[in-house]
Amino acid sequence: MTVKYGKFQMPEKIEIEQATRSNTFARVVAEPFERGFGHTIGNALRRVMLTSMEAPSIISVKIEGVAHEYSAIDGIVEDMTHIVLNFKGALLRFLPSKENESREPQIVTKILEVTQEMIDSNNGSYKATFNDVMGDSVFEVVNPDLHIFTITKPMTKRIDIKVACGRGYVPSERHEILNKVVDEIVLDSSFSPVTLVNYFVENTRVGQDTDYDRLILEIVTDGRIKPEEALTFAVQIAVKHFDVFNSIKTHAIEFEKAKLEKNKDKEDILQKLALRISEIELSVRSTNCLAGANIATIGELVVMPEYEMLRFRNFGKKSLTEIKQKLSEMGLSLGMDLSKYGINKDNIDSIINKFLEEQHKRNSES
């Protein structure tokens, strides 16, 4: 049996702001939500991203000739305690897939050879980085220039680094290392690649109502996963946790489609699209540029992508910024997708003319 519920606003779009996007930061905007759902969804995703993401981390290190973590090493400035702290800052990226399903700890071996020539060419001391001590493996080194130790005399040493994938923070005493060898130094490991998640909820407009929620997520990672990866993984984890409740489902629900409201939304948008360029407050320069491009109405303007606008003669970035700001104030944008209203670049003129004729007819009858 299907139970019909009243109209319920579902989010229709999500976008990642390209201007600030990087491998460690993303600002994601999703809208519109029913009032209150911005906080519900935002807080849930934030908690999952901060607690449940997985990434590789070093769990132990073995350096040839070093018996324990309190040793001093001949020819190396730092003692082993300091070196262990440096190793804790090492970042590795690896996403296990169906082709490479192994989640067992992997040992990465490197024979580090430092010659007198290398030391002399670096003013008497060679600074070994994480890239120097990390051998070939399936792992991608995120911070290869991380300083590990400083060498003052020629040496050749074997370094074994054991890497595992996990979740959360695991102190050294809680690691379960099989086949642990003599002189293997176990490290505290931080597997969580997401360092910060902020979320904000703002009001947004749907038709004439302005009390819907816009959800903004700011995600910061350390580079072991990308922010958008963290978000998609968190969504899937949350959905899988909700799945268990489907086993007690007694009725399916279906939301009512508000046709009258959809028609009203279309009429509201057409009212804006039918406005002539001369009816909005633009500078003379911008107005003349649009007139030269044969753009007479707002509708003809919003279906035009930004890159096409810059092709018009005498049309510069200053005019573009002014127009984008004015459209934003009206709840519109360049290159706007109007397909849900059946409007596109090819039929915008005919739809506007038909709308104006119908409006004129209604006014005459009244």
C-alpha positions as CSV (number, residue, x, y, z in Angstrom):
1,M,0.0,0.0,0.0
2,T,1.2,3.5,-0.9
3,V,0.5,6.4,1.3
4,K,0.3,9.9,-0.3
5,Y,2.1,12.6,1.6
6,G,1.8,16.3,0.9
7,K,4.4,18.2,-1.3
8,F,7.9,17.8,0.1
9,Q,10.7,19.9,-1.3
10,M,13.7,17.8,-2.3
11,P,17.2,19.2,-3.2
12,E,17.5,19.8,-6.9
13,K,21.1,20.8,-7.4
14,I,24.5,20.5,-5.9
15,E,27.7,22.3,-7.1
16,I,31.3,22.6,-6.0
17,E,32.7,26.1,-6.1
18,Q,35.5,25.9,-8.7
19,A,37.2,29.2,-7.6
20,T,38.3,27.8,-4.2
21,R,38.5,24.1,-5.1
22,S,41.8,22.2,-4.5
23,N,43.0,18.7,-3.6
24,T,42.5,19.5,0.0
25,F,39.6,21.9,0.1
26,A,36.1,22.1,-1.4
27,R,33.1,24.3,-0.8
28,V,29.9,22.4,-1.7
29,V,26.5,24.0,-2.0
30,A,23.2,21.9,-2.1
31,E,19.7,23.3,-2.3
32,P,16.8,23.6,-1.7
33,F,15.9,21.6,1.4
34,E,12.7,21.8,3.5
35,R,13.2,24.0,6.5
36,G,15.3,22.2,9.1
37,F,16.7,19.6,6.8
38,G,19.8,21.6,6.0
39,H,20.9,21.1,9.7
40,T,19.8,17.4,9.7
41,I,21.7,16.5,6.6
42,G,24.7,18.8,7.2
43,N,25.4,17.5,10.7
44,A,25.0,13.9,9.7
45,L,27.5,14.2,6.8
46,R,29.9,16.2,9.0
47,R,30.0,13.5,11.7
48,V,30.5,10.7,9.2
49,M,33.3,12.5,7.3
50,L,35.2,13.2,10.5
51,T,34.8,9.7,12.1
52,S,34.5,7.2,9.3
53,M,36.8,8.0,6.4
54,E,39.7,5.6,5.8
55,A,43.2,6.2,4.6
56,P,46.7,4.5,4.8
57,S,49.1,5.3,7.5
58,I,52.5,4.1,8.7
59,I,52.1,1.6,11.6
60,S,55.8,0.6,12.1
61,V,59.3,1.4,11.0
62,K,62.5,-0.7,11.1
63,I,65.9,1.0,10.4
64,E,68.9,-1.2,10.1
65,G,71.1,-1.1,13.2
66,V,68.5,0.7,15.4
67,A,67.4,-1.5,18.3
68,H,64.7,0.7,19.9
69,E,63.0,4.1,19.6
70,Y,65.3,5.7,22.2
71,S,68.5,5.0,20.3
72,A,71.0,7.5,19.0
73,I,72.2,6.7,15.4
74,D,75.8,7.2,14.4
75,G,76.0,9.7,11.6
76,I,72.4,11.0,12.0
77,V,71.7,14.3,13.9
78,E,68.3,13.3,15.2
79,D,67.7,10.5,17.7
80,M,65.2,7.8,17.0
81,T,62.5,9.4,19.1
82,H,62.6,12.5,16.9
83,I,62.7,10.4,13.7
84,V,59.5,8.6,14.8
85,L,57.7,11.9,15.3
86,N,58.7,12.9,11.8
87,F,57.4,9.6,10.4
88,K,54.0,10.3,12.0
89,G,53.6,13.3,9.7
90,A,54.1,11.2,6.6
91,L,51.0,11.1,4.3
92,L,50.2,8.4,1.8
93,R,47.3,8.0,-0.7
94,F,45.8,4.7,-1.7
95,L,42.2,3.7,-2.6
96,P,41.7,-0.1,-2.5
97,S,39.6,-1.3,-5.4
98,K,38.2,-4.5,-6.8
99,E,41.4,-5.0,-8.8
100,N,43.5,-4.5,-5.6
101,E,41.3,-5.7,-2.7
102,S,44.1,-6.4,-0.3
103,R,43.8,-4.5,2.9
104,E,46.6,-6.4,4.7
105,P,49.5,-4.3,6.0
106,Q,52.2,-3.9,3.3
107,I,55.9,-3.6,3.9
108,V,57.8,-1.1,1.8
109,T,61.5,-1.5,1.7
110,K,64.2,1.0,0.7
111,I,68.0,0.8,0.7
112,L,69.0,4.3,1.5
113,E,72.5,5.1,0.2
114,V,74.1,8.5,1.0
115,T,77.6,9.2,-0.3
116,Q,80.2,11.7,0.8
117,E,79.7,13.6,-2.4
118,M,76.0,14.0,-1.6
119,I,76.9,15.3,1.9
120,D,79.5,17.7,0.5
121,S,77.2,19.1,-2.1
122,N,74.7,19.9,0.6
123,N,77.0,21.9,2.9
124,G,78.1,19.0,5.1
125,S,74.8,17.4,5.8
126,Y,72.2,15.6,3.7
127,K,68.6,16.0,4.7
128,A,66.7,12.8,3.9
129,T,63.1,13.4,3.0
130,F,60.1,11.0,3.1
131,N,60.6,10.5,-0.7
132,D,64.2,9.3,0.0
133,V,63.2,6.6,2.5
134,M,59.9,5.4,0.8
135,G,60.5,2.6,-1.7
136,D,58.4,1.6,-4.7
137,S,54.8,0.7,-3.7
138,V,51.1,1.0,-4.6
139,F,51.0,4.1,-2.3
140,E,51.2,7.7,-3.6
141,V,53.4,9.9,-1.5
142,V,51.4,13.1,-0.7
143,N,54.2,15.1,1.1
144,P,57.5,13.8,-0.4
145,D,59.5,16.7,0.9
146,L,58.7,15.9,4.6
147,H,62.0,16.0,6.5
148,I,62.8,12.6,8.2
149,F,66.4,12.9,9.4
150,T,69.8,14.6,8.7
151,I,72.8,12.6,7.7
152,T,76.4,13.8,8.4
153,K,78.5,10.9,7.3
154,P,78.3,8.3,4.4
155,M,76.0,5.3,5.1
156,T,73.9,2.6,3.5
157,K,70.9,1.5,5.5
158,R,67.9,-0.7,4.9
159,I,64.6,0.9,6.0
160,D,61.4,-1.1,6.2
161,I,58.1,0.8,6.5
162,K,54.9,-1.1,7.3
163,V,51.7,0.6,6.0
164,A,48.1,-0.3,6.8
165,C,44.7,1.2,5.9
166,G,42.4,2.0,8.8
167,R,40.0,4.4,10.4
168,G,40.3,6.8,13.3
169,Y,43.3,7.2,15.6
170,V,45.1,4.1,16.8
171,P,47.8,4.3,19.5
172,S,50.8,2.0,19.1
173,E,49.8,-0.4,21.9
174,R,46.5,-1.1,20.1
175,H,48.1,-2.2,16.8
176,E,47.8,-5.9,16.2
177,I,50.9,-6.6,14.1
178,L,51.4,-10.2,13.0
179,N,54.9,-11.6,12.6
180,K,56.4,-8.6,14.4
181,V,60.2,-8.8,14.0
182,V,63.0,-7.7,16.4
183,D,63.8,-4.0,16.2
184,E,60.5,-3.1,14.6
185,I,59.3,0.2,16.1
186,V,55.5,0.5,16.3
187,L,54.0,4.0,15.8
188,D,50.8,5.7,16.8
189,S,48.7,6.1,13.6
190,S,46.2,8.7,12.5
191,F,44.1,7.2,9.7
192,S,41.5,10.0,9.4
193,P,42.2,12.0,6.3
194,V,39.5,14.6,6.9
195,T,40.8,17.4,9.2
196,L,37.9,19.8,9.2
197,V,34.3,20.0,8.1
198,N,32.2,23.1,8.6
199,Y,28.6,23.4,7.5
200,F,26.3,26.5,7.2
201,V,22.6,26.8,6.5
202,E,21.2,29.8,4.7
203,N,17.8,30.7,3.5
204,T,17.0,30.2,-0.2
205,R,14.1,30.9,-2.5
206,V,11.7,28.4,-4.1
207,G,9.1,30.3,-6.1
208,Q,7.9,33.1,-3.8
209,D,8.9,31.4,-0.6
210,T,12.3,32.3,1.0
211,D,12.3,30.0,4.0
212,Y,13.9,26.9,2.5
213,D,17.4,25.8,3.4
214,R,20.6,26.1,1.4
215,L,23.3,23.8,2.8
216,I,27.0,24.8,2.5
217,L,29.7,22.3,3.4
218,E,33.4,23.3,3.7
219,I,35.6,20.2,3.6
220,V,39.3,20.2,4.4
221,T,41.5,17.0,4.0
222,D,45.2,16.4,4.4
223,G,45.5,15.2,0.8
224,R,45.1,11.4,1.3
225,I,41.6,11.7,-0.1
226,K,40.0,14.5,-2.0
227,P,37.2,16.5,-0.4
228,E,34.6,15.4,-3.0
229,E,35.7,11.8,-2.4
230,A,35.1,12.2,1.4
231,L,31.6,13.6,0.7
232,T,30.6,10.8,-1.6
233,F,32.0,8.1,0.7
234,A,30.1,9.7,3.6
235,V,26.8,9.7,1.7
236,Q,27.2,6.0,0.8
237,I,28.1,5.1,4.4
238,A,25.0,7.0,5.7
239,V,22.7,5.4,3.1
240,K,23.9,1.9,4.0
241,H,23.1,2.6,7.7
242,F,19.6,3.7,6.8
243,D,19.0,0.6,4.7
244,V,18.4,-1.6,7.7
245,F,15.3,0.3,8.6
246,N,13.7,-0.7,5.3
247,S,13.2,-4.2,6.7
248,I,10.4,-2.9,9.0
249,K,8.7,-0.8,6.2
250,T,4.9,-1.3,6.4
251,H,3.9,1.3,3.7
252,A,5.5,3.1,0.9
253,I,5.0,6.9,0.7
254,E,4.6,9.1,-2.3
255,F,4.8,12.8,-2.3
256,E,2.1,14.9,-3.9
257,K,3.2,16.8,-6.9
258,A,1.9,20.4,-6.7
259,K,1.0,21.1,-10.3
260,L,-0.5,24.5,-9.5
261,E,2.6,25.6,-7.7
262,K,4.7,24.4,-10.6
263,N,2.6,26.5,-13.0
264,K,2.9,29.4,-10.7
265,D,6.7,29.0,-10.6
266,K,6.8,29.0,-14.4
267,E,4.7,32.1,-14.5
268,D,7.0,33.8,-12.0
269,I,10.1,33.0,-14.0
270,L,8.4,34.1,-17.3
271,Q,7.6,37.4,-15.7
272,K,11.3,38.0,-15.2
273,L,12.4,36.6,-18.5
274,A,10.0,38.8,-20.4
275,L,11.5,42.0,-19.0
276,R,13.3,44.1,-21.5
277,I,16.9,45.0,-20.9
278,S,15.9,48.7,-20.8
279,E,13.7,47.9,-17.8
280,I,16.5,46.9,-15.5
281,E,19.1,49.3,-14.0
282,L,22.2,48.6,-16.1
283,S,25.0,51.1,-17.0
284,V,24.8,52.7,-20.4
285,R,27.9,50.8,-21.6
286,S,26.4,47.4,-20.7
287,T,23.0,48.3,-22.2
288,N,24.7,49.3,-25.4
289,C,26.8,46.2,-25.5
290,L,23.7,44.0,-25.2
291,A,21.8,46.0,-27.8
292,G,24.8,45.5,-30.2
293,A,24.5,41.8,-29.6
294,N,20.7,41.9,-30.4
295,I,19.8,40.8,-26.9
296,A,16.5,42.6,-26.0
297,T,15.1,40.6,-23.1
298,I,16.3,39.0,-19.9
299,G,15.2,35.6,-21.3
300,E,17.6,36.0,-24.3
301,L,20.3,37.0,-21.8
302,V,20.1,34.2,-19.3
303,V,20.2,31.4,-21.9
304,M,23.5,32.8,-23.1
305,P,26.6,31.1,-21.5
306,E,29.2,33.3,-19.9
307,Y,31.9,32.4,-22.5
308,E,29.7,33.5,-25.4
309,M,29.0,36.8,-23.7
310,L,32.7,37.6,-23.8
311,R,32.9,37.1,-27.5
312,F,30.7,40.1,-28.2
313,R,32.3,43.2,-29.4
314,N,33.3,45.8,-26.7
315,F,32.0,43.5,-24.0
316,G,34.5,43.3,-21.1
317,K,34.7,41.7,-17.7
318,K,33.5,44.8,-16.0
319,S,30.2,44.7,-17.9
320,L,30.0,40.9,-17.3
321,T,30.4,41.4,-13.6
322,E,27.7,44.0,-13.5
323,I,25.2,41.8,-15.5
324,K,25.9,38.8,-13.3
325,Q,25.3,40.8,-10.2
326,K,22.0,42.2,-11.5
327,L,20.8,38.7,-12.6
328,S,21.8,37.3,-9.2
329,E,19.6,39.9,-7.5
330,M,16.7,38.6,-9.6
331,G,17.4,35.0,-8.8
332,L,18.8,34.3,-12.3
333,S,22.2,33.6,-13.8
334,L,23.9,33.4,-17.2
335,G,23.7,30.0,-18.9
336,M,20.7,29.1,-16.7
337,D,19.2,25.7,-17.2
338,L,15.5,26.3,-17.9
339,S,14.7,22.8,-19.2
340,K,12.3,22.0,-16.4
341,Y,10.1,24.8,-17.8
342,G,10.5,23.6,-21.4
343,I,12.6,26.6,-22.2
344,N,15.9,26.6,-24.2
345,K,18.0,28.9,-26.4
346,D,16.0,28.0,-29.5
347,N,12.5,28.6,-28.3
348,I,13.0,31.5,-25.7
349,D,11.7,34.2,-28.1
350,S,8.6,32.3,-29.1
351,I,7.8,31.4,-25.5
352,I,8.2,35.0,-24.3
353,N,6.0,36.3,-27.1
354,K,3.3,33.7,-26.4
355,F,3.5,34.6,-22.6
356,L,3.1,38.3,-23.4
357,E,0.2,37.7,-25.7
358,E,-1.6,35.6,-23.1
359,Q,-0.9,38.2,-20.4
360,H,-2.2,41.0,-22.7
361,K,-5.4,38.9,-23.4
362,R,-6.0,38.3,-19.7
363,N,-5.6,42.0,-18.9
364,S,-8.0,42.9,-21.7
365,E,-10.7,40.5,-20.4
366,S,-10.4,41.8,-16.9
